[in-house]
Amino acid sequence: MPSAVTFAPLWDRAEEWAHRLRHIREARRFLYLSAFYLEYDRYGQTLLDALLEAQRRGVTVQLILDAFGQTLGGVLMTTAQRRALADHCRRLEQAGATVVHYRPGAMIQRLSGGGQHVKIQVSDTGEVLFGSSNITASSFEGWHEYSVTMTGPVARTLLDSLRHIGGRVDPAHLDALPPHDDRADLALDYWFCNPNLEQGWHGAFGWTGPNEVTQQIIRMVDAARQSLRITSFYFKPTPPLLRAVIEAARRGVTVEVFHSHRDALPTTDLAWIAAASTYEALLGAGVRVFEHRAGEHSKLVLVDDAWVAFGSYNCEDAAHDRLAEAMLASRDPRVVVPALEIFRQLAADPQNVHVTPEGFRQWPRRLRARVRMLGRFKWWM
């Protein structure tokens, strides 16, 4: 069980971005950063420039991106931007940095969207940033995101886990981060799983786990007695988690789900379609569903206002059987109280549209038919 000396939430978008850049500037020996996707907009360019400057002043820099995530997000970039990104990464490597594009070992895993979705930034300062954000304007100007900054033994735990998603972690860098600290009185649980490392020749097809992250979130849901609040990019969980959420609502738990509106992802509405295919069961059980027009990309699970988990795990099939994911959890008030405040803000946010059973029944017949037809392919979406 890792622990932290300091903990601070980074819900404000400008604050997190400024903190990330400052963290890179303060590194003197090493800096590791993992993300699902880096877009070549002003955020991606600025971050790559900061990493290049760090490498040139003697910092050992490692950037871990997901190959599938970059392909998926690449549709948002022009051909010129994709070329410029590749050139920028080459210059970073020529300066001595390591740039990893993670790909699972089996071809079937790569073809079905396997990869890594973990977001960690850690340096020799002993500070680590962990959460939901990608390196893109969507994460820092559009969607809600939730990351945190911490110091203490948890930094070593998170750094060590990067080796399971293609990272080349130097043992000397691990040794530079102490495994114990008498001041570390904030207890945390760290849940990590890369399903690609556990699967056989068939990859995700027919694979049932175990996935520690999924199992632990289900355990949280099963433990809820009064309230359960969840945020996810699009709420389309793997069947066992969906059943657990529905059962919680049926036993009298107040369940609220906050995720993204159909319009939050302009390139396609298929992710929303997959989520909407679960609405009849969720609303029928009494779950309150909210869609944020600008986009809800944070990943929070709050049980009985006393136990919270946060990190990279979206409630979706891919998070269970195709993507490496990581979550931290705690019952410490220093971690729980910021989450309570976030859910208070979400409940008051006029951009959150409440999906009521009555409104759901009034959807246009054509839309309902589309959801029924395409929802059968939810696993792919």
C-alpha positions in Angstrom: 0.0 0.0 0.0 1.7 3.3 -1.1 1.5 6.5 0.9 2.0 10.2 0.4 3.5 13.0 2.3 1.6 15.8 0.4 -1.5 15.7 -1.8 -3.2 18.4 -3.8 -6.0 18.2 -6.3 -5.7 19.7 -9.8 -9.2 20.2 -11.0 -8.7 23.6 -12.4 -7.4 23.3 -16.0 -5.0 26.2 -16.1 -3.6 25.2 -12.7 -2.8 21.7 -13.8 -1.1 22.8 -17.0 1.0 25.4 -15.2 2.0 22.7 -12.6 3.0 20.2 -15.3 5.3 22.7 -17.0 6.8 23.8 -13.7 7.4 20.2 -12.8 9.4 19.6 -16.0 11.4 22.8 -15.5 12.3 21.8 -11.9 13.6 18.3 -12.9 17.3 18.0 -12.7 18.1 14.3 -13.1 15.1 12.4 -14.7 11.6 13.0 -15.9 9.1 10.3 -17.0 5.7 11.1 -18.6 3.1 8.7 -19.9 -0.1 9.6 -21.8 -2.6 8.0 -24.1 -2.5 10.8 -26.6 -0.5 13.9 -27.4 -2.0 16.3 -30.0 0.3 18.6 -31.9 -1.6 21.7 -30.9 -0.2 24.5 -28.7 -0.2 22.2 -25.7 1.6 19.4 -27.3 4.1 21.7 -28.9 4.8 23.5 -25.6 5.2 20.2 -23.7 7.6 18.7 -26.3 9.6 21.9 -26.2 9.8 21.7 -22.4 10.9 18.1 -22.6 13.5 19.0 -25.2 14.9 21.8 -23.0 15.0 19.5 -20.0 16.9 16.8 -22.0 19.4 19.4 -23.3 20.2 20.6 -19.7 21.1 17.0 -18.7 17.7 15.5 -17.5 17.1 12.0 -18.7 13.6 12.3 -20.4 11.3 9.5 -21.2 7.9 10.0 -23.0 5.5 7.1 -23.2 2.6 7.4 -25.6 0.1 4.8 -26.8 0.4 3.8 -30.5 -3.3 3.1 -30.8 -4.2 6.4 -28.9 -2.0 8.4 -31.3 -3.7 6.7 -34.3 -7.1 7.3 -32.9 -6.4 10.9 -32.0 -4.5 11.5 -35.2 -7.8 12.0 -37.0 -8.0 15.4 -35.2 -4.7 16.5 -36.7 -3.8 17.5 -40.3 -1.2 15.6 -42.3 1.1 18.6 -41.7 0.6 18.4 -37.9 1.2 14.6 -37.8 4.5 15.1 -39.7 5.5 18.0 -37.4 4.8 15.8 -34.4 6.9 13.0 -35.7 9.7 15.5 -36.5 9.5 17.0 -33.0 9.7 13.5 -31.4 12.7 12.7 -33.6 14.5 15.8 -32.4 13.7 14.8 -28.8 15.3 11.4 -29.4 18.3 12.9 -31.2 18.9 15.0 -28.1 19.1 11.7 -26.1 15.5 11.3 -24.8 13.5 8.1 -25.1 10.2 8.2 -26.9 8.1 5.0 -26.6 5.0 4.3 -28.6 3.5 1.4 -26.7 2.1 -1.5 -28.7 0.9 -4.8 -27.2 2.9 -7.9 -28.1 0.2 -9.8 -30.0 -1.1 -8.7 -33.4 -4.7 -9.4 -32.4 -4.3 -7.1 -29.4 -3.1 -4.3 -31.7 -5.8 -4.8 -34.2 -8.6 -4.7 -31.6 -7.4 -1.5 -29.9 -5.1 -2.8 -27.2 -2.8 -0.3 -25.5 -2.1 1.8 -22.5 -4.2 4.6 -21.0 -2.1 5.5 -17.9 -1.2 9.1 -17.2 1.8 9.6 -14.9 4.4 12.3 -14.7 7.2 11.8 -12.2 10.7 13.3 -11.7 13.7 13.3 -9.4 12.1 16.1 -7.4 10.0 13.3 -5.7 6.8 14.8 -7.1 4.3 12.8 -9.2 1.3 14.0 -11.2 -1.4 11.4 -11.8 -4.9 11.5 -13.2 -7.0 11.6 -16.4 -5.5 14.3 -18.6 -4.1 13.8 -22.1 -1.8 16.4 -23.7 -4.3 18.2 -25.8 -6.4 21.4 -25.8 -9.4 19.2 -25.2 -8.0 18.3 -21.8 -7.0 21.8 -20.8 -9.6 24.0 -22.5 -12.6 21.8 -23.1 -13.4 18.8 -20.9 -13.4 18.3 -17.2 -10.3 16.4 -16.0 -9.1 15.4 -12.6 -5.4 15.0 -11.7 -3.5 15.3 -8.5 0.0 16.1 -7.4 1.7 14.1 -4.6 5.0 13.5 -3.0 6.2 10.6 -0.9 6.6 6.8 -1.5 3.7 6.8 -3.9 6.0 8.4 -6.5 8.2 5.3 -6.5 5.2 3.0 -6.8 3.9 4.9 -9.9 7.3 5.1 -11.5 7.8 1.4 -11.1 4.5 0.6 -12.8 5.6 2.4 -16.1 7.7 -0.7 -16.9 4.4 -2.6 -17.5 3.4 -0.2 -20.3 6.6 -0.1 -22.3 8.6 2.2 -20.0 12.3 1.6 -19.6 12.7 2.4 -15.9 16.2 2.9 -14.7 16.7 1.1 -11.3 18.9 4.1 -10.2 15.9 6.4 -10.7 13.8 4.1 -8.6 16.4 4.2 -5.9 16.4 8.0 -6.0 12.8 7.9 -4.8 12.6 6.6 -1.2 10.4 3.5 -0.6 9.5 4.8 2.9 9.0 8.1 4.6 8.1 8.6 8.2 6.1 11.7 7.2 3.9 9.8 4.7 0.7 9.5 6.7 -1.8 9.6 3.8 -2.7 6.0 3.0 -3.5 5.1 -0.6 -4.4 2.0 -2.6 -2.9 1.6 -6.1 -4.7 -0.5 -8.6 -3.1 -1.3 -11.9 -3.7 -3.8 -14.7 -2.4 -4.2 -18.2 -4.7 -6.9 -19.6 -2.5 -7.2 -22.7 0.1 -8.9 -20.5 -2.4 -11.5 -19.2 -4.0 -12.6 -22.4 -3.3 -15.6 -24.8 -3.3 -15.8 -28.5 -7.0 -14.6 -28.8 -6.3 -11.3 -27.1 -9.3 -9.6 -25.6 -11.8 -11.9 -27.4 -13.3 -14.1 -24.7 -11.0 -12.9 -22.0 -12.7 -12.5 -18.7 -9.9 -11.3 -16.4 -9.2 -11.0 -13.7 -8.6 -7.3 -14.0 -7.7 -5.9 -10.6 -8.9 -2.4 -11.4 -12.3 -3.6 -12.5 -12.6 -5.9 -9.5 -11.7 -3.2 -7.0 -14.2 -0.7 -8.5 -16.9 -3.4 -8.4 -15.9 -3.9 -4.7 -16.4 -0.2 -4.1 -19.8 -0.2 -5.8 -20.9 -3.3 -3.8 -19.8 -1.6 -0.6 -22.0 1.5 -1.2 -24.9 1.8 1.3 -26.1 5.4 0.9 -24.6 7.0 -2.2 -22.5 6.3 -5.2 -21.2 9.0 -7.6 -19.3 8.2 -10.8 -17.7 10.3 -13.5 -16.5 8.8 -16.8 -15.9 10.0 -20.3 -18.8 7.9 -21.6 -20.4 5.6 -19.1 -20.6 2.2 -21.0 -19.1 -0.2 -18.4 -18.2 -3.8 -18.8 -21.2 -6.0 -17.9 -20.1 -7.0 -14.4 -19.6 -3.4 -13.4 -22.9 -2.3 -15.1 -24.7 -5.0 -13.1 -23.1 -3.9 -9.8 -24.2 -0.3 -10.4 -27.7 -1.3 -11.2 -27.9 -3.6 -8.2 -26.6 -0.7 -6.0 -29.5 1.5 -7.2 -32.0 -1.3 -6.7 -31.0 -1.8 -3.0 -31.7 1.8 -2.3 -28.3 3.5 -2.9 -28.5 7.0 -4.5 -26.5 6.5 -7.7 -25.5 9.4 -9.9 -23.5 9.1 -13.1 -21.9 12.1 -14.8 -20.5 11.6 -18.3 -20.3 13.4 -21.6 -23.1 14.7 -23.8 -23.5 13.5 -27.4 -22.1 16.8 -28.7 -18.9 16.6 -26.6 -17.1 14.5 -29.1 -17.6 16.2 -32.5 -15.9 13.6 -34.7 -18.4 10.7 -33.9 -21.3 9.9 -31.6 -20.6 6.2 -31.4 -19.2 6.4 -27.8 -22.4 8.2 -26.7 -24.5 5.6 -28.6 -22.7 2.8 -26.7 -23.5 4.7 -23.4 -27.1 5.4 -24.4 -27.6 1.7 -25.0 -27.4 1.2 -21.2 -29.9 4.0 -20.3 -33.0 1.9 -20.2 -31.5 -0.4 -17.6 -29.9 2.4 -15.6 -32.9 4.7 -15.6 -35.2 1.8 -14.9 -33.2 1.0 -11.7 -33.4 4.6 -10.6 -29.8 5.7 -11.5 -29.6 9.5 -12.1 -27.7 10.2 -15.4 -26.2 13.5 -16.3 -24.5 14.5 -19.7 -22.0 17.4 -19.7 -22.2 19.4 -22.9 -18.5 20.3 -22.9 -17.3 16.9 -22.0 -16.7 15.0 -18.8 -13.3 13.2 -19.0 -12.5 12.8 -15.3 -12.6 9.3 -13.7 -13.9 9.4 -10.2 -15.8 6.9 -8.0 -17.1 8.2 -4.7 -18.8 5.8 -2.2 -20.9 7.1 0.7 -19.0 10.4 0.7 -16.1 8.6 2.4 -14.2 6.5 -0.1 -12.9 7.8 -3.4 -10.9 6.4 -6.4 -9.5 8.4 -9.3 -7.2 7.9 -12.2 -7.4 6.8 -15.8 -10.1 4.1 -15.8 -13.1 5.0 -17.9 -16.2 2.9 -17.3 -16.0 1.0 -20.6 -15.3 -2.4 -22.0 -11.9 -1.3 -23.4 -10.7 -0.3 -19.9 -11.4 -3.8 -18.7 -9.9 -6.0 -21.5 -7.8 -3.8 -23.9 -6.2 -0.9 -22.2 -3.7 -0.7 -19.3 -5.3 1.4 -16.6 -4.4 2.7 -13.1 -6.4 4.1 -10.2 -5.6 5.4 -6.7 -8.1 5.1 -3.9 -8.3 6.5 -0.3 -10.6 7.1 2.6 -8.4 9.9 3.9 -10.4 13.2 4.2 -7.6 15.1 2.5 -8.4 13.0 -0.6 -12.2 12.6 -0.2 -13.1 16.3 0.5 -11.8 17.6 -2.9 -13.9 14.9 -4.6 -17.0 16.0 -2.6 -16.5 19.5 -3.8 -16.2 18.4 -7.4 -19.5 16.5 -7.3 -21.1 19.5 -5.6 -19.9 21.7 -8.6 -21.1 19.1 -11.1 -24.6 19.0 -9.5 -24.8 22.8 -9.9 -23.3 23.0 -13.3 -25.9 24.2 -15.9 -23.9 22.4 -18.6 -25.0 19.1 -17.1 -28.1 17.8 -18.7 -30.2 15.5 -16.6 -31.4 12.5 -18.6 -34.8 11.7 -17.1 -36.9 8.6 -17.8 -39.6 10.8 -19.3 -37.1 12.6 -21.6 -35.6 9.3 -22.6 -39.0 8.0 -23.7 -39.5 11.1 -25.8 -36.4 10.7 -27.9 -37.1 10.6 -31.6 -38.0 7.2 -32.9 -35.2 7.3 -35.3 -32.6 8.0 -32.6 -34.0 5.2 -30.4 -33.8 2.8 -33.3 -30.2 3.8 -33.9 -29.2 3.3 -30.3 -30.9 -0.2 -30.2 -29.2 -1.2 -33.5 -25.7 0.1 -32.9 -25.8 -0.6 -29.1 -25.3 -4.3 -29.8 -21.8 -3.4 -30.8 -21.0 -1.6 -27.6 -17.9 -3.6 -27.0 -16.3 -2.1 -30.0 -17.3 1.5 -29.2 
